[in-house]
Amino acid sequence: MEKITLEICAASVASCMAAQEGGANRIELCDNLLEGGTTPSYATIALAREKVNIALYPIIRPRGGDFLYDELEFEIMKKDIQLCKQLGCEGVVIGLLTAAGKIDLPRTKELVELAWPMGVTFHRAFDMTDDPFQALEDVIATGCERILTSGQRNTAAEGASLIAELVQKAEGRIAIMAGSGVRANNVAALVNTTHAKEYHTTAKAYIDSQMQYRNPNVSMGGIPGVPEYGIAVSQAEQVKLIRSNAEEALNAG
């Protein structure tokens, strides 16, 4: 029976533990999911490393927004990579672009070399490049081991045809991991369309806060559709279901 590699995007230690319980292979650990993920705190990485034994890949992203970083931000990224190495992480997740929408080859290579022997994933900054096929070759040249992509669309389901092309053109030189909007109800279709063997999802649900007093006059979040008193946590049962549905599709026929 063929297996998929399932990565859970976890924004807390609790989510890391749920990912492991559900049978995930790897965790992308981040903060600020609503900004697409930023570097988690030292304590979060350290405690996650204590609590789980599956592969742990913190995202190295000093802020939300675009992926064009100045020298101070680049220095922060280097120091965070060194901390992840000291804490015993198996890898890190990075993504750097030029102002023209190309892969920032020199600085990406520098970070890959700094991270060694940790592995390196190039994240969805890839989806913001001007030419995905040139970007594919450039990321391969940097020494990254995989690319996380939604096929340059908002979700992997929308970008499935491009993901399939990337899988074909990669020819095994780098792993192509489909992510963004991957759910139990669509992962089988993604497997059949893209032929990717790696998938990335939060597998999360919003858990209602235990706060009893809730001030109706103040909002600390202010993001439409996001519950003010909801805590996003990955769900072990969803992790299991996504894996099961993906592997059933992979091995059908």
Summary of the structure (lengths in Angstrom):
residues: 253
radius of gyration: 17.8
end to end distance: 11.3
largest distance: 57.2
contacts: 852
relative contact order: 0.16
helix: 40%
strand: 20%
